[in-house]
Amino acid sequence: MMIGGVTVRRDDVGRFCLNDLHQASGGAKRHQPSDWQRLKQTEELVAELVNSGDSRIYPVHSVAGRYGGSYVVRELVYAYAMWISPSFSLQVIRAYDAITAGAAAPDPMQALTDPATLRALLLSYSEKAEILEARVQYQEPQVRALLRLSQADGAFN
């Protein structure tokens, strides 16, 4: 599923990645998936989904690691999108409807001529680059120390 130039990943049982949806919505700190998941209303909705017995899979699954994130079922995707904004909710609903209707994927060449899509892609990648640069700056002293230790040939014993 593509929303605002961002591909929303799915896990092996079909749940959607909230972290990708967060990026598609603009990536605002106030719209972080973890904040939404801690809401009482969200917890109650998850409990209702579990108790309804309509699905054989658990509605929320978190994956740790570099390519991890929180994966949720369709109903929770809608709830998260509504929490963010009405316009984003409409984008999500239309994208999901396009998937279920079997609509063809958007033409990449047409997307490259669309200024809104290009802007969304640029913003998404520039934010990712800034995050990675900050992470490198934070980890640089630790990496230097580890390299110094690993190349000491026992001089630090």
C-alpha contacts under 8 A as a table, 3 or more apart, distances in Angstrom:
res1	aa1	res2	aa2	distance
1	M	7	T	5.78
1	M	8	V	5.36
1	M	9	R	7.43
1	M	95	A	6.51
1	M	96	Y	7.06
1	M	99	I	7.02
2	M	5	G	6.05
2	M	6	V	5.47
2	M	7	T	4.54
2	M	8	V	6.04
2	M	95	A	6.83
3	I	6	V	5.32
3	I	7	T	6.56
3	I	8	V	7.28
3	I	21	L	7.72
3	I	24	A	5.82
3	I	91	Q	6.87
3	I	92	V	6.87
3	I	95	A	6.70
4	G	24	A	5.50
4	G	25	S	7.54
4	G	117	T	6.26
4	G	120	A	6.06
4	G	121	L	7.67
5	G	24	A	7.15
5	G	117	T	5.66
5	G	118	L	7.68
5	G	120	A	6.10
5	G	121	L	5.59
6	V	20	D	7.00
6	V	21	L	7.93
6	V	23	Q	7.16
6	V	24	A	5.44
6	V	121	L	7.21
6	V	124	S	7.94
7	T	20	D	7.02
8	V	16	F	6.64
8	V	17	C	6.11
8	V	20	D	5.14
8	V	21	L	6.31
9	R	16	F	5.97
9	R	17	C	5.46
9	R	20	D	6.86
10	R	13	V	7.70
10	R	14	G	5.38
10	R	15	R	5.30
10	R	16	F	4.56
10	R	17	C	5.95
10	R	71	Y	7.29
11	D	14	G	5.34
11	D	15	R	5.49
11	D	16	F	6.73
11	D	17	C	7.62
11	D	71	Y	6.95
12	D	15	R	7.62
13	V	57	I	7.73
14	G	73	V	7.48
15	R	59	P	7.79
15	R	60	V	7.98
15	R	71	Y	5.29
15	R	72	V	4.85
15	R	73	V	4.76
15	R	74	R	7.03
16	F	71	Y	5.00
16	F	72	V	5.26
16	F	73	V	6.28
16	F	74	R	7.16
16	F	77	V	7.19
17	C	20	D	5.47
17	C	21	L	6.58
17	C	69	G	6.35
17	C	70	S	5.64
17	C	71	Y	4.35
17	C	72	V	6.53
18	L	21	L	4.91
18	L	22	H	6.07
18	L	33	P	6.20
18	L	69	G	6.96
18	L	70	S	5.51
18	L	71	Y	5.88
18	L	72	V	6.89
18	L	77	V	7.29
19	N	22	H	4.96
19	N	23	Q	6.41
19	N	32	Q	7.90
19	N	33	P	6.60
19	N	69	G	5.86
19	N	70	S	6.55
20	D	23	Q	5.08
20	D	24	A	6.18
21	L	24	A	4.89
21	L	25	S	6.14
22	H	25	S	5.16
22	H	26	G	6.64
22	H	27	G	5.17
22	H	28	A	7.66
22	H	31	H	6.83
22	H	32	Q	6.50
22	H	33	P	6.81
23	Q	26	G	5.28
23	Q	27	G	4.39
23	Q	124	S	6.77
24	A	27	G	6.86
24	A	124	S	7.87
25	S	28	A	7.67
25	S	84	I	7.69
25	S	88	F	6.45
26	G	124	S	7.47
27	G	31	H	6.98
27	G	32	Q	7.42
27	G	124	S	7.98
28	A	31	H	5.40
28	A	32	Q	6.98
29	K	32	Q	5.51
30	R	35	D	7.70
31	H	35	D	7.08
31	H	36	W	7.26
31	H	84	I	6.30
32	Q	35	D	5.51
32	Q	36	W	6.72
33	P	36	W	5.09
33	P	37	Q	6.08
33	P	70	S	7.84
33	P	80	Y	7.83
34	S	37	Q	5.05
34	S	38	R	6.36
35	D	38	R	5.38
35	D	39	L	6.88
36	W	39	L	5.49
36	W	42	T	6.90
36	W	80	Y	7.06
36	W	83	W	7.77
37	Q	42	T	5.80
37	Q	43	E	6.82
38	R	42	T	6.98
38	R	43	E	6.94
39	L	42	T	5.25
39	L	43	E	6.37
40	K	43	E	5.09
40	K	44	E	6.13
41	Q	44	E	5.10
41	Q	45	L	6.18
42	T	45	L	5.02
42	T	46	V	6.22
43	E	46	V	5.16
43	E	47	A	6.20
44	E	47	A	4.99
44	E	48	E	6.09
45	L	48	E	4.98
45	L	49	L	6.20
45	L	76	L	7.94
46	V	49	L	5.08
46	V	50	V	6.21
46	V	59	P	6.54
46	V	60	V	7.67
46	V	76	L	7.84
47	A	50	V	5.06
47	A	51	N	6.06
48	E	51	N	5.06
48	E	52	S	5.90
49	L	52	S	5.22
49	L	53	G	6.93
49	L	54	D	7.34
49	L	55	S	7.81
49	L	59	P	6.91
50	V	53	G	5.88
50	V	54	D	7.96
50	V	55	S	7.73
50	V	58	Y	6.81
50	V	59	P	7.08
52	S	55	S	7.92
53	G	56	R	7.10
55	S	58	Y	7.46
58	Y	61	H	7.06
59	P	72	V	5.42
59	P	73	V	5.24
59	P	76	L	7.72
60	V	70	S	6.88
60	V	71	Y	5.70
60	V	72	V	4.60
60	V	73	V	6.91
61	H	70	S	5.76
61	H	71	Y	5.13
61	H	72	V	6.49
62	S	68	G	7.20
62	S	69	G	5.64
62	S	70	S	4.33
62	S	71	Y	6.07
63	V	67	Y	7.93
63	V	68	G	4.49
63	V	69	G	5.20
63	V	70	S	6.32
63	V	71	Y	7.78
64	A	67	Y	7.53
64	A	68	G	4.82
64	A	69	G	6.54
65	G	68	G	5.00
65	G	69	G	7.99
72	V	76	L	5.97
72	V	77	V	6.54
73	V	76	L	5.54
73	V	77	V	6.41
74	R	77	V	4.94
74	R	78	Y	6.39
75	E	78	Y	5.24
75	E	79	A	6.35
76	L	79	A	4.85
76	L	80	Y	5.98
77	V	80	Y	5.18
77	V	81	A	6.13
78	Y	81	A	5.11
78	Y	82	M	6.15
78	Y	89	S	6.65
78	Y	92	V	7.16
78	Y	93	I	7.20
79	A	82	M	5.14
79	A	83	W	6.22
80	Y	83	W	5.06
80	Y	84	I	6.48
81	A	84	I	5.19
81	A	85	S	6.48
81	A	86	P	7.63
81	A	88	F	5.91
81	A	89	S	4.51
81	A	92	V	6.87
82	M	85	S	5.41
82	M	86	P	5.81
82	M	88	F	7.27
82	M	89	S	5.00
84	I	88	F	6.79
84	I	89	S	7.45
85	S	88	F	5.33
85	S	89	S	6.11
86	P	89	S	4.97
86	P	90	L	6.23
87	S	90	L	5.13
87	S	91	Q	6.38
88	F	91	Q	4.98
88	F	92	V	6.27
89	S	92	V	5.18
89	S	93	I	6.19
90	L	93	I	5.11
90	L	94	R	6.09
91	Q	94	R	5.25
91	Q	95	A	6.10
92	V	95	A	5.08
92	V	96	Y	6.11
93	I	96	Y	5.22
93	I	97	D	6.04
94	R	97	D	4.99
94	R	98	A	6.10
95	A	98	A	5.10
95	A	99	I	6.46
96	Y	99	I	5.06
96	Y	100	T	6.30
97	D	100	T	5.15
97	D	101	A	5.92
98	A	101	A	5.13
98	A	102	G	6.22
98	A	103	A	5.12
99	I	102	G	5.23
99	I	103	A	6.01
100	T	103	A	7.61
106	P	110	Q	7.58
106	P	111	A	7.25
107	D	110	Q	5.29
107	D	111	A	6.35
108	P	111	A	4.93
108	P	112	L	6.28
109	M	112	L	5.14
109	M	113	T	6.80
110	Q	113	T	5.33
110	Q	114	D	6.61
111	A	114	D	5.12
111	A	117	T	6.18
111	A	118	L	7.42
112	L	115	P	7.63
112	L	117	T	7.23
112	L	118	L	6.36
113	T	118	L	7.72
114	D	117	T	5.46
114	D	118	L	6.32
115	P	118	L	5.07
115	P	119	R	5.98
116	A	119	R	5.09
116	A	120	A	6.19
117	T	120	A	5.14
117	T	121	L	6.17
118	L	121	L	5.11
118	L	122	L	6.05
119	R	122	L	5.10
119	R	123	L	6.10
120	A	123	L	5.19
120	A	124	S	6.06
121	L	124	S	5.10
121	L	125	Y	6.15
122	L	125	Y	5.29
122	L	126	S	5.95
123	L	126	S	5.17
123	L	127	E	6.06
124	S	127	E	5.35
124	S	128	K	6.32
125	Y	128	K	4.98
125	Y	129	A	6.08
126	S	129	A	4.98
126	S	130	E	6.21
127	E	130	E	5.12
127	E	131	I	6.24
128	K	131	I	5.12
128	K	132	L	6.18
129	A	132	L	5.12
129	A	133	E	6.07
130	E	133	E	5.09
130	E	134	A	6.19
131	I	134	A	5.21
131	I	135	R	6.23
132	L	135	R	4.97
132	L	136	V	6.18
133	E	136	V	5.11
133	E	137	Q	6.27
134	A	137	Q	5.13
134	A	138	Y	6.19
135	R	138	Y	5.07
135	R	139	Q	6.12
136	V	139	Q	5.15
136	V	140	E	5.81
137	Q	140	E	5.30
137	Q	141	P	7.95
138	Y	141	P	7.20
139	Q	142	Q	5.35
139	Q	143	V	6.17
140	E	143	V	5.13
140	E	144	R	6.20
141	P	144	R	5.13
141	P	145	A	6.26
142	Q	145	A	5.13
142	Q	146	L	6.21
143	V	146	L	5.12
143	V	147	L	6.08
144	R	147	L	5.13
144	R	148	R	6.10
145	A	148	R	5.08
145	A	149	L	6.25
146	L	149	L	5.09
146	L	150	S	6.03
147	L	150	S	5.05
147	L	151	Q	6.01
148	R	151	Q	5.37
148	R	152	A	6.08
149	L	152	A	5.26
149	L	156	F	7.24
150	S	153	D	7.14
152	A	155	A	5.24
152	A	156	F	6.61
154	G	157	N	5.51
